[in-house]
Amino acid sequence: MSKIKTIDLSKTLKNYSNEWVALTYNQTKVVGRGKSPREAYNQALAKGEKNPILLRAPKDFGTYIL
């Protein structure tokens, strides 16, 4: 049975409440943000991230499973 790795993104996403964000592939840094996924994605591509991970940062943090 394989283990599921849990990643705490609360510190990484704390300044991006209720926005779309693009993370580096290893999920350690925000490389794009915006009101739409496309805006966040385009910013990430412009910064050289080839495979960004897109997600919507929650408005209020609590338990949040992606």
PDB file of N, CA, C, O and CB in Angstrom:
ATOM      1  N   MET A   1       0.844  -1.174   0.000  1.00  0.00           N
ATOM      2  CA  MET A   1       0.000   0.000   0.000  1.00  0.00           C
ATOM      3  C   MET A   1       0.889   1.236   0.000  1.00  0.00           C
ATOM      4  O   MET A   1       1.810   1.335   0.811  1.00  0.00           O
ATOM      5  CB  MET A   1      -0.960  -0.001   1.217  1.00  0.00           C
ATOM      6  N   SER A   2       0.626   2.176  -0.895  1.00  0.00           N
ATOM      7  CA  SER A   2       1.443   3.383  -0.961  1.00  0.00           C
ATOM      8  C   SER A   2       0.896   4.446  -0.010  1.00  0.00           C
ATOM      9  O   SER A   2      -0.296   4.489   0.294  1.00  0.00           O
ATOM     10  CB  SER A   2       1.492   3.926  -2.404  1.00  0.00           C
ATOM     11  N   LYS A   3       1.802   5.294   0.443  1.00  0.00           N
ATOM     12  CA  LYS A   3       1.426   6.362   1.354  1.00  0.00           C
ATOM     13  C   LYS A   3       1.112   7.620   0.558  1.00  0.00           C
ATOM     14  O   LYS A   3       1.718   7.875  -0.482  1.00  0.00           O
ATOM     15  CB  LYS A   3       2.544   6.630   2.382  1.00  0.00           C
ATOM     16  N   ILE A   4       0.174   8.394   1.049  1.00  0.00           N
ATOM     17  CA  ILE A   4      -0.151   9.679   0.442  1.00  0.00           C
ATOM     18  C   ILE A   4       0.612  10.746   1.200  1.00  0.00           C
ATOM     19  O   ILE A   4       0.541  10.823   2.426  1.00  0.00           O
ATOM     20  CB  ILE A   4      -1.694   9.958   0.460  1.00  0.00           C
ATOM     21  N   LYS A   5       1.340  11.568   0.466  1.00  0.00           N
ATOM     22  CA  LYS A   5       2.125  12.635   1.075  1.00  0.00           C
ATOM     23  C   LYS A   5       1.236  13.854   1.303  1.00  0.00           C
ATOM     24  O   LYS A   5       0.554  14.310   0.385  1.00  0.00           O
ATOM     25  CB  LYS A   5       3.344  13.001   0.187  1.00  0.00           C
ATOM     26  N   THR A   6       1.244  14.369   2.504  1.00  0.00           N
ATOM     27  CA  THR A   6       0.473  15.555   2.848  1.00  0.00           C
ATOM     28  C   THR A   6       1.385  16.773   2.773  1.00  0.00           C
ATOM     29  O   THR A   6       2.493  16.758   3.309  1.00  0.00           O
ATOM     30  CB  THR A   6      -0.162  15.420   4.261  1.00  0.00           C
ATOM     31  N   ILE A   7       0.922  17.818   2.113  1.00  0.00           N
ATOM     32  CA  ILE A   7       1.697  19.046   1.973  1.00  0.00           C
ATOM     33  C   ILE A   7       0.886  20.192   2.574  1.00  0.00           C
ATOM     34  O   ILE A   7      -0.261  20.413   2.187  1.00  0.00           O
ATOM     35  CB  ILE A   7       2.053  19.330   0.471  1.00  0.00           C
ATOM     36  N   ASP A   8       1.474  20.906   3.504  1.00  0.00           N
ATOM     37  CA  ASP A   8       0.815  22.051   4.126  1.00  0.00           C
ATOM     38  C   ASP A   8       1.121  23.299   3.299  1.00  0.00           C
ATOM     39  O   ASP A   8       2.247  23.796   3.298  1.00  0.00           O
ATOM     40  CB  ASP A   8       1.280  22.233   5.611  1.00  0.00           C
ATOM     41  N   LEU A   9       0.111  23.793   2.601  1.00  0.00           N
ATOM     42  CA  LEU A   9       0.277  24.970   1.750  1.00  0.00           C
ATOM     43  C   LEU A   9      -0.206  26.257   2.421  1.00  0.00           C
ATOM     44  O   LEU A   9      -0.246  27.305   1.777  1.00  0.00           O
ATOM     45  CB  LEU A   9      -0.465  24.769   0.449  1.00  0.00           C
ATOM     46  N   SER A  10      -0.570  26.194   3.686  1.00  0.00           N
ATOM     47  CA  SER A  10      -1.141  27.363   4.343  1.00  0.00           C
ATOM     48  C   SER A  10      -0.184  28.553   4.344  1.00  0.00           C
ATOM     49  O   SER A  10      -0.625  29.681   4.122  1.00  0.00           O
ATOM     50  CB  SER A  10      -1.528  27.017   5.763  1.00  0.00           C
ATOM     51  N   LYS A  11       1.084  28.345   4.580  1.00  0.00           N
ATOM     52  CA  LYS A  11       2.052  29.451   4.568  1.00  0.00           C
ATOM     53  C   LYS A  11       2.294  29.946   3.147  1.00  0.00           C
ATOM     54  O   LYS A  11       2.430  31.148   2.921  1.00  0.00           O
ATOM     55  CB  LYS A  11       3.383  29.011   5.206  1.00  0.00           C
ATOM     56  N   THR A  12       2.348  29.034   2.199  1.00  0.00           N
ATOM     57  CA  THR A  12       2.597  29.394   0.803  1.00  0.00           C
ATOM     58  C   THR A  12       1.450  30.217   0.221  1.00  0.00           C
ATOM     59  O   THR A  12       1.676  31.133  -0.570  1.00  0.00           O
ATOM     60  CB  THR A  12       2.812  28.135  -0.035  1.00  0.00           C
ATOM     61  N   LEU A  13       0.218  29.889   0.613  1.00  0.00           N
ATOM     62  CA  LEU A  13      -0.955  30.525   0.017  1.00  0.00           C
ATOM     63  C   LEU A  13      -1.573  31.634   0.859  1.00  0.00           C
ATOM     64  O   LEU A  13      -2.581  32.213   0.455  1.00  0.00           O
ATOM     65  CB  LEU A  13      -1.986  29.498  -0.248  1.00  0.00           C
ATOM     66  N   LYS A  14      -1.003  31.943   2.004  1.00  0.00           N
ATOM     67  CA  LYS A  14      -1.648  32.887   2.927  1.00  0.00           C
ATOM     68  C   LYS A  14      -1.876  34.278   2.329  1.00  0.00           C
ATOM     69  O   LYS A  14      -2.810  34.964   2.745  1.00  0.00           O
ATOM     70  CB  LYS A  14      -0.814  33.017   4.171  1.00  0.00           C
ATOM     71  N   ASN A  15      -1.067  34.713   1.384  1.00  0.00           N
ATOM     72  CA  ASN A  15      -1.220  36.042   0.782  1.00  0.00           C
ATOM     73  C   ASN A  15      -2.051  36.032  -0.509  1.00  0.00           C
ATOM     74  O   ASN A  15      -2.124  37.042  -1.209  1.00  0.00           O
ATOM     75  CB  ASN A  15       0.146  36.625   0.493  1.00  0.00           C
ATOM     76  N   TYR A  16      -2.668  34.901  -0.817  1.00  0.00           N
ATOM     77  CA  TYR A  16      -3.389  34.758  -2.079  1.00  0.00           C
ATOM     78  C   TYR A  16      -4.835  34.327  -1.871  1.00  0.00           C
ATOM     79  O   TYR A  16      -5.368  33.559  -2.672  1.00  0.00           O
ATOM     80  CB  TYR A  16      -2.683  33.760  -2.967  1.00  0.00           C
ATOM     81  N   SER A  17      -5.470  34.803  -0.825  1.00  0.00           N
ATOM     82  CA  SER A  17      -6.831  34.425  -0.481  1.00  0.00           C
ATOM     83  C   SER A  17      -7.796  34.653  -1.644  1.00  0.00           C
ATOM     84  O   SER A  17      -7.875  35.745  -2.207  1.00  0.00           O
ATOM     85  CB  SER A  17      -7.293  35.203   0.736  1.00  0.00           C
ATOM     86  N   ASN A  18      -8.526  33.592  -1.986  1.00  0.00           N
ATOM     87  CA  ASN A  18      -9.581  33.650  -2.997  1.00  0.00           C
ATOM     88  C   ASN A  18      -9.068  34.031  -4.389  1.00  0.00           C
ATOM     89  O   ASN A  18      -9.788  34.670  -5.156  1.00  0.00           O
ATOM     90  CB  ASN A  18     -10.635  34.633  -2.567  1.00  0.00           C
ATOM     91  N   GLU A  19      -7.839  33.648  -4.717  1.00  0.00           N
ATOM     92  CA  GLU A  19      -7.255  33.891  -6.047  1.00  0.00           C
ATOM     93  C   GLU A  19      -6.834  32.569  -6.668  1.00  0.00           C
ATOM     94  O   GLU A  19      -6.630  31.578  -5.967  1.00  0.00           O
ATOM     95  CB  GLU A  19      -6.039  34.859  -5.958  1.00  0.00           C
ATOM     96  N   TRP A  20      -6.707  32.563  -7.971  1.00  0.00           N
ATOM     97  CA  TRP A  20      -6.096  31.437  -8.656  1.00  0.00           C
ATOM     98  C   TRP A  20      -4.585  31.601  -8.556  1.00  0.00           C
ATOM     99  O   TRP A  20      -4.057  32.696  -8.751  1.00  0.00           O
ATOM    100  CB  TRP A  20      -6.566  31.348 -10.150  1.00  0.00           C
ATOM    101  N   VAL A  21      -3.905  30.527  -8.256  1.00  0.00           N
ATOM    102  CA  VAL A  21      -2.450  30.570  -8.167  1.00  0.00           C
ATOM    103  C   VAL A  21      -1.849  29.437  -8.974  1.00  0.00           C
ATOM    104  O   VAL A  21      -2.464  28.386  -9.161  1.00  0.00           O
ATOM    105  CB  VAL A  21      -1.987  30.492  -6.703  1.00  0.00           C
ATOM    106  N   ALA A  22      -0.638  29.671  -9.447  1.00  0.00           N
ATOM    107  CA  ALA A  22       0.147  28.653 -10.137  1.00  0.00           C
ATOM    108  C   ALA A  22       1.367  28.381  -9.269  1.00  0.00           C
ATOM    109  O   ALA A  22       2.114  29.294  -8.919  1.00  0.00           O
ATOM    110  CB  ALA A  22       0.558  29.109 -11.597  1.00  0.00           C
ATOM    111  N   LEU A  23       1.555  27.121  -8.932  1.00  0.00           N
ATOM    112  CA  LEU A  23       2.695  26.717  -8.113  1.00  0.00           C
ATOM    113  C   LEU A  23       3.746  26.045  -8.975  1.00  0.00           C
ATOM    114  O   LEU A  23       3.446  25.501 -10.038  1.00  0.00           O
ATOM    115  CB  LEU A  23       2.251  25.777  -6.983  1.00  0.00           C
ATOM    116  N   THR A  24       4.982  26.090  -8.501  1.00  0.00           N
ATOM    117  CA  THR A  24       6.030  25.318  -9.162  1.00  0.00           C
ATOM    118  C   THR A  24       5.651  23.843  -9.085  1.00  0.00           C
ATOM    119  O   THR A  24       4.842  23.446  -8.246  1.00  0.00           O
ATOM    120  CB  THR A  24       7.432  25.577  -8.508  1.00  0.00           C
ATOM    121  N   TYR A  25       6.228  23.048  -9.949  1.00  0.00           N
ATOM    122  CA  TYR A  25       5.893  21.626 -10.006  1.00  0.00           C
ATOM    123  C   TYR A  25       6.097  20.926  -8.664  1.00  0.00           C
ATOM    124  O   TYR A  25       5.369  19.991  -8.332  1.00  0.00           O
ATOM    125  CB  TYR A  25       6.728  20.943 -11.070  1.00  0.00           C
ATOM    126  N   ASN A  26       7.096  21.381  -7.889  1.00  0.00           N
ATOM    127  CA  ASN A  26       7.350  20.751  -6.587  1.00  0.00           C
ATOM    128  C   ASN A  26       6.517  21.392  -5.468  1.00  0.00           C
ATOM    129  O   ASN A  26       6.681  21.047  -4.298  1.00  0.00           O
ATOM    130  CB  ASN A  26       8.842  20.845  -6.240  1.00  0.00           C
ATOM    131  N   GLN A  27       5.638  22.308  -5.821  1.00  0.00           N
ATOM    132  CA  GLN A  27       4.665  22.935  -4.920  1.00  0.00           C
ATOM    133  C   GLN A  27       5.291  23.748  -3.786  1.00  0.00           C
ATOM    134  O   GLN A  27       4.744  23.796  -2.685  1.00  0.00           O
ATOM    135  CB  GLN A  27       3.786  21.880  -4.332  1.00  0.00           C
ATOM    136  N   THR A  28       6.428  24.382  -4.047  1.00  0.00           N
ATOM    137  CA  THR A  28       7.101  25.129  -2.990  1.00  0.00           C
ATOM    138  C   THR A  28       7.004  26.643  -3.161  1.00  0.00           C
ATOM    139  O   THR A  28       7.296  27.384  -2.222  1.00  0.00           O
ATOM    140  CB  THR A  28       8.543  24.728  -2.933  1.00  0.00           C
ATOM    141  N   LYS A  29       6.598  27.117  -4.344  1.00  0.00           N
ATOM    142  CA  LYS A  29       6.613  28.548  -4.604  1.00  0.00           C
ATOM    143  C   LYS A  29       5.476  28.934  -5.551  1.00  0.00           C
ATOM    144  O   LYS A  29       5.166  28.206  -6.494  1.00  0.00           O
ATOM    145  CB  LYS A  29       7.967  28.971  -5.191  1.00  0.00           C
ATOM    146  N   VAL A  30       4.862  30.086  -5.289  1.00  0.00           N
ATOM    147  CA  VAL A  30       3.846  30.621  -6.185  1.00  0.00           C
ATOM    148  C   VAL A  30       4.558  31.365  -7.313  1.00  0.00           C
ATOM    149  O   VAL A  30       5.376  32.250  -7.063  1.00  0.00           O
ATOM    150  CB  VAL A  30       2.846  31.562  -5.422  1.00  0.00           C
ATOM    151  N   VAL A  31       4.240  30.998  -8.562  1.00  0.00           N
ATOM    152  CA  VAL A  31       4.876  31.625  -9.719  1.00  0.00           C
ATOM    153  C   VAL A  31       3.873  32.362 -10.607  1.00  0.00           C
ATOM    154  O   VAL A  31       4.236  32.898 -11.654  1.00  0.00           O
ATOM    155  CB  VAL A  31       5.608  30.578 -10.536  1.00  0.00           C
ATOM    156  N   GLY A  32       2.618  32.382 -10.184  1.00  0.00           N
ATOM    157  CA  GLY A  32       1.595  33.108 -10.914  1.00  0.00           C
ATOM    158  C   GLY A  32       0.358  33.254 -10.064  1.00  0.00           C
ATOM    159  O   GLY A  32       0.089  32.426  -9.194  1.00  0.00           O
ATOM    160  N   ARG A  33      -0.405  34.320 -10.318  1.00  0.00           N
ATOM    161  CA  ARG A  33      -1.647  34.546  -9.580  1.00  0.00           C
ATOM    162  C   ARG A  33      -2.582  35.351 -10.452  1.00  0.00           C
ATOM    163  O   ARG A  33      -2.143  36.038 -11.374  1.00  0.00           O
ATOM    164  CB  ARG A  33      -1.385  35.272  -8.229  1.00  0.00           C
ATOM    165  N   GLY A  34      -3.867  35.271 -10.166  1.00  0.00           N
ATOM    166  CA  GLY A  34      -4.812  36.060 -10.933  1.00  0.00           C
ATOM    167  C   GLY A  34      -6.247  35.729 -10.600  1.00  0.00           C
ATOM    168  O   GLY A  34      -6.532  34.876  -9.760  1.00  0.00           O
ATOM    169  N   LYS A  35      -7.148  36.426 -11.279  1.00  0.00           N
ATOM    170  CA  LYS A  35      -8.574  36.200 -11.086  1.00  0.00           C
ATOM    171  C   LYS A  35      -9.068  34.999 -11.882  1.00  0.00           C
ATOM    172  O   LYS A  35     -10.168  34.498 -11.651  1.00  0.00           O
ATOM    173  CB  LYS A  35      -9.358  37.437 -11.479  1.00  0.00           C
ATOM    174  N   SER A  36      -8.244  34.542 -12.823  1.00  0.00           N
ATOM    175  CA  SER A  36      -8.613  33.376 -13.629  1.00  0.00           C
ATOM    176  C   SER A  36      -7.431  32.402 -13.662  1.00  0.00           C
ATOM    177  O   SER A  36      -6.284  32.797 -13.456  1.00  0.00           O
ATOM    178  CB  SER A  36      -9.026  33.804 -15.083  1.00  0.00           C
ATOM    179  N   PRO A  37      -7.726  31.128 -13.923  1.00  0.00           N
ATOM    180  CA  PRO A  37      -6.627  30.157 -14.036  1.00  0.00           C
ATOM    181  C   PRO A  37      -5.677  30.498 -15.190  1.00  0.00           C
ATOM    182  O   PRO A  37      -4.469  30.286 -15.085  1.00  0.00           O
ATOM    183  CB  PRO A  37      -7.191  28.746 -14.233  1.00  0.00           C
ATOM    184  N   ARG A  38      -6.219  31.020 -16.274  1.00  0.00           N
ATOM    185  CA  ARG A  38      -5.389  31.359 -17.436  1.00  0.00           C
ATOM    186  C   ARG A  38      -4.375  32.451 -17.079  1.00  0.00           C
ATOM    187  O   ARG A  38      -3.214  32.383 -17.483  1.00  0.00           O
ATOM    188  CB  ARG A  38      -6.276  31.821 -18.617  1.00  0.00           C
ATOM    189  N   GLU A  39      -4.819  33.456 -16.322  1.00  0.00           N
ATOM    190  CA  GLU A  39      -3.918  34.537 -15.917  1.00  0.00           C
ATOM    191  C   GLU A  39      -2.766  33.996 -15.062  1.00  0.00           C
ATOM    192  O   GLU A  39      -1.607  34.350 -15.283  1.00  0.00           O
ATOM    193  CB  GLU A  39      -4.695  35.620 -15.140  1.00  0.00           C
ATOM    194  N   ALA A  40      -3.085  33.150 -14.100  1.00  0.00           N
ATOM    195  CA  ALA A  40      -2.049  32.553 -13.246  1.00  0.00           C
ATOM    196  C   ALA A  40      -1.110  31.669 -14.069  1.00  0.00           C
ATOM    197  O   ALA A  40       0.107  31.697 -13.890  1.00  0.00           O
ATOM    198  CB  ALA A  40      -2.694  31.729 -12.107  1.00  0.00           C
ATOM    199  N   TYR A  41      -1.696  30.891 -14.966  1.00  0.00           N
ATOM    200  CA  TYR A  41      -0.910  29.991 -15.818  1.00  0.00           C
ATOM    201  C   TYR A  41       0.049  30.766 -16.719  1.00  0.00           C
ATOM    202  O   TYR A  41       1.221  30.405 -16.833  1.00  0.00           O
ATOM    203  CB  TYR A  41      -1.840  29.124 -16.673  1.00  0.00           C
ATOM    204  N   ASN A  42      -0.436  31.821 -17.354  1.00  0.00           N
ATOM    205  CA  ASN A  42       0.416  32.616 -18.245  1.00  0.00           C
ATOM    206  C   ASN A  42       1.568  33.270 -17.489  1.00  0.00           C
ATOM    207  O   ASN A  42       2.679  33.349 -18.015  1.00  0.00           O
ATOM    208  CB  ASN A  42      -0.413  33.688 -18.949  1.00  0.00           C
ATOM    209  N   GLN A  43       1.327  33.735 -16.277  1.00  0.00           N
ATOM    210  CA  GLN A  43       2.404  34.308 -15.466  1.00  0.00           C
ATOM    211  C   GLN A  43       3.460  33.247 -15.154  1.00  0.00           C
ATOM    212  O   GLN A  43       4.660  33.521 -15.203  1.00  0.00           O
ATOM    213  CB  GLN A  43       1.840  34.905 -14.155  1.00  0.00           C
ATOM    214  N   ALA A  44       3.006  32.043 -14.835  1.00  0.00           N
ATOM    215  CA  ALA A  44       3.949  30.958 -14.530  1.00  0.00           C
ATOM    216  C   ALA A  44       4.804  30.622 -15.751  1.00  0.00           C
ATOM    217  O   ALA A  44       6.014  30.431 -15.634  1.00  0.00           O
ATOM    218  CB  ALA A  44       3.190  29.701 -14.052  1.00  0.00           C
ATOM    219  N   LEU A  45       4.175  30.551 -16.912  1.00  0.00           N
ATOM    220  CA  LEU A  45       4.928  30.269 -18.138  1.00  0.00           C
ATOM    221  C   LEU A  45       5.951  31.369 -18.413  1.00  0.00           C
ATOM    222  O   LEU A  45       7.077  31.086 -18.822  1.00  0.00           O
ATOM    223  CB  LEU A  45       3.972  30.126 -19.337  1.00  0.00           C
ATOM    224  N   ALA A  46       5.560  32.616 -18.188  1.00  0.00           N
ATOM    225  CA  ALA A  46       6.469  33.748 -18.410  1.00  0.00           C
ATOM    226  C   ALA A  46       7.679  33.691 -17.480  1.00  0.00           C
ATOM    227  O   ALA A  46       8.747  34.209 -17.806  1.00  0.00           O
ATOM    228  CB  ALA A  46       5.725  35.071 -18.211  1.00  0.00           C
ATOM    229  N   LYS A  47       7.505  33.056 -16.316  1.00  0.00           N
ATOM    230  CA  LYS A  47       8.613  32.920 -15.364  1.00  0.00           C
ATOM    231  C   LYS A  47       9.420  31.646 -15.594  1.00  0.00           C
ATOM    232  O   LYS A  47      10.337  31.341 -14.832  1.00  0.00           O
ATOM    233  CB  LYS A  47       8.081  32.937 -13.940  1.00  0.00           C
ATOM    234  N   GLY A  48       9.076  30.901 -16.647  1.00  0.00           N
ATOM    235  CA  GLY A  48       9.854  29.728 -17.000  1.00  0.00           C
ATOM    236  C   GLY A  48       9.365  28.418 -16.413  1.00  0.00           C
ATOM    237  O   GLY A  48      10.021  27.392 -16.585  1.00  0.00           O
ATOM    238  N   GLU A  49       8.250  28.421 -15.734  1.00  0.00           N
ATOM    239  CA  GLU A  49       7.707  27.174 -15.169  1.00  0.00           C
ATOM    240  C   GLU A  49       6.947  26.447 -16.263  1.00  0.00           C
ATOM    241  O   GLU A  49       5.942  26.958 -16.758  1.00  0.00           O
ATOM    242  CB  GLU A  49       6.775  27.455 -13.934  1.00  0.00           C
ATOM    243  N   LYS A  50       7.408  25.265 -16.651  1.00  0.00           N
ATOM    244  CA  LYS A  50       6.815  24.541 -17.768  1.00  0.00           C
ATOM    245  C   LYS A  50       5.586  23.731 -17.383  1.00  0.00           C
ATOM    246  O   LYS A  50       4.699  23.520 -18.210  1.00  0.00           O
ATOM    247  CB  LYS A  50       7.832  23.634 -18.372  1.00  0.00           C
ATOM    248  N   ASN A  51       5.525  23.277 -16.138  1.00  0.00           N
ATOM    249  CA  ASN A  51       4.410  22.450 -15.686  1.00  0.00           C
ATOM    250  C   ASN A  51       3.844  22.955 -14.360  1.00  0.00           C
ATOM    251  O   ASN A  51       3.949  22.268 -13.344  1.00  0.00           O
ATOM    252  CB  ASN A  51       4.854  20.994 -15.545  1.00  0.00           C
ATOM    253  N   PRO A  52       3.248  24.144 -14.358  1.00  0.00           N
ATOM    254  CA  PRO A  52       2.732  24.671 -13.099  1.00  0.00           C
ATOM    255  C   PRO A  52       1.505  23.898 -12.622  1.00  0.00           C
ATOM    256  O   PRO A  52       0.778  23.296 -13.413  1.00  0.00           O
ATOM    257  CB  PRO A  52       2.388  26.146 -13.252  1.00  0.00           C
ATOM    258  N   ILE A  53       1.303  23.931 -11.340  1.00  0.00           N
ATOM    259  CA  ILE A  53       0.115  23.334 -10.729  1.00  0.00           C
ATOM    260  C   ILE A  53      -0.832  24.481 -10.411  1.00  0.00           C
ATOM    261  O   ILE A  53      -0.476  25.409  -9.683  1.00  0.00           O
ATOM    262  CB  ILE A  53       0.473  22.491  -9.429  1.00  0.00           C
ATOM    263  N   LEU A  54      -2.036  24.412 -10.958  1.00  0.00           N
ATOM    264  CA  LEU A  54      -3.022  25.472 -10.757  1.00  0.00           C
ATOM    265  C   LEU A  54      -4.023  25.069  -9.686  1.00  0.00           C
ATOM    266  O   LEU A  54      -4.478  23.927  -9.636  1.00  0.00           O
ATOM    267  CB  LEU A  54      -3.750  25.794 -12.072  1.00  0.00           C
ATOM    268  N   LEU A  55      -4.354  26.025  -8.834  1.00  0.00           N
ATOM    269  CA  LEU A  55      -5.387  25.794  -7.836  1.00  0.00           C
ATOM    270  C   LEU A  55      -5.958  27.109  -7.375  1.00  0.00           C
ATOM    271  O   LEU A  55      -5.348  28.166  -7.536  1.00  0.00           O
ATOM    272  CB  LEU A  55      -4.837  25.007  -6.650  1.00  0.00           C
ATOM    273  N   ARG A  56      -7.118  27.030  -6.810  1.00  0.00           N
ATOM    274  CA  ARG A  56      -7.772  28.220  -6.263  1.00  0.00           C
ATOM    275  C   ARG A  56      -7.476  28.244  -4.772  1.00  0.00           C
ATOM    276  O   ARG A  56      -7.825  27.310  -4.049  1.00  0.00           O
ATOM    277  CB  ARG A  56      -9.331  28.221  -6.544  1.00  0.00           C
ATOM    278  N   ALA A  57      -6.833  29.311  -4.313  1.00  0.00           N
ATOM    279  CA  ALA A  57      -6.539  29.451  -2.891  1.00  0.00           C
ATOM    280  C   ALA A  57      -7.856  29.721  -2.165  1.00  0.00           C
ATOM    281  O   ALA A  57      -8.631  30.577  -2.592  1.00  0.00           O
ATOM    282  CB  ALA A  57      -5.497  30.601  -2.629  1.00  0.00           C
ATOM    283  N   PRO A  58      -8.115  29.009  -1.087  1.00  0.00           N
ATOM    284  CA  PRO A  58      -9.376  29.215  -0.370  1.00  0.00           C
ATOM    285  C   PRO A  58      -9.447  30.590   0.272  1.00  0.00           C
ATOM    286  O   PRO A  58      -8.426  31.186   0.613  1.00  0.00           O
ATOM    287  CB  PRO A  58      -9.556  28.146   0.692  1.00  0.00           C
ATOM    288  N   LYS A  59     -10.661  31.081   0.433  1.00  0.00           N
ATOM    289  CA  LYS A  59     -10.861  32.387   1.047  1.00  0.00           C
ATOM    290  C   LYS A  59     -10.452  32.342   2.532  1.00  0.00           C
ATOM    291  O   LYS A  59      -9.775  33.238   3.037  1.00  0.00           O
ATOM    292  CB  LYS A  59     -12.342  32.835   0.899  1.00  0.00           C
ATOM    293  N   ASP A  60     -10.875  31.296   3.192  1.00  0.00           N
ATOM    294  CA  ASP A  60     -10.537  31.108   4.604  1.00  0.00           C
ATOM    295  C   ASP A  60      -9.923  29.722   4.751  1.00  0.00           C
ATOM    296  O   ASP A  60     -10.494  28.720   4.320  1.00  0.00           O
ATOM    297  CB  ASP A  60     -11.800  31.274   5.533  1.00  0.00           C
ATOM    298  N   PHE A  61      -8.741  29.692   5.372  1.00  0.00           N
ATOM    299  CA  PHE A  61      -8.081  28.403   5.548  1.00  0.00           C
ATOM    300  C   PHE A  61      -8.726  27.611   6.659  1.00  0.00           C
ATOM    301  O   PHE A  61      -9.207  28.169   7.645  1.00  0.00           O
ATOM    302  CB  PHE A  61      -6.605  28.592   5.837  1.00  0.00           C
ATOM    303  N   GLY A  62      -8.730  26.351   6.493  1.00  0.00           N
ATOM    304  CA  GLY A  62      -9.208  25.370   7.450  1.00  0.00           C
ATOM    305  C   GLY A  62      -8.711  24.058   6.886  1.00  0.00           C
ATOM    306  O   GLY A  62      -7.609  24.007   6.339  1.00  0.00           O
ATOM    307  N   THR A  63      -9.461  23.033   6.997  1.00  0.00           N
ATOM    308  CA  THR A  63      -9.096  21.788   6.350  1.00  0.00           C
ATOM    309  C   THR A  63      -9.505  21.896   4.901  1.00  0.00           C
ATOM    310  O   THR A  63     -10.673  22.135   4.596  1.00  0.00           O
ATOM    311  CB  THR A  63      -9.761  20.561   7.040  1.00  0.00           C
ATOM    312  N   TYR A  64      -8.557  21.722   4.010  1.00  0.00           N
ATOM    313  CA  TYR A  64      -8.788  21.885   2.589  1.00  0.00           C
ATOM    314  C   TYR A  64      -7.990  20.820   1.864  1.00  0.00           C
ATOM    315  O   TYR A  64      -6.760  20.827   1.923  1.00  0.00           O
ATOM    316  CB  TYR A  64      -8.401  23.311   2.105  1.00  0.00           C
ATOM    317  N   ILE A  65      -8.652  19.921   1.195  1.00  0.00           N
ATOM    318  CA  ILE A  65      -7.978  18.813   0.503  1.00  0.00           C
ATOM    319  C   ILE A  65      -8.062  19.053  -0.989  1.00  0.00           C
ATOM    320  O   ILE A  65      -9.148  19.236  -1.540  1.00  0.00           O
ATOM    321  CB  ILE A  65      -8.610  17.433   0.878  1.00  0.00           C
ATOM    322  N   LEU A  66      -6.901  19.052  -1.642  1.00  0.00           N
ATOM    323  CA  LEU A  66      -6.852  19.262  -3.097  1.00  0.00           C
ATOM    324  C   LEU A  66      -6.845  17.941  -3.801  1.00  0.00           C
ATOM    325  O   LEU A  66      -6.806  17.897  -5.030  1.00  0.00           O
ATOM    326  CB  LEU A  66      -5.623  20.082  -3.505  1.00  0.00           C
TER     327      LEU A  66
END
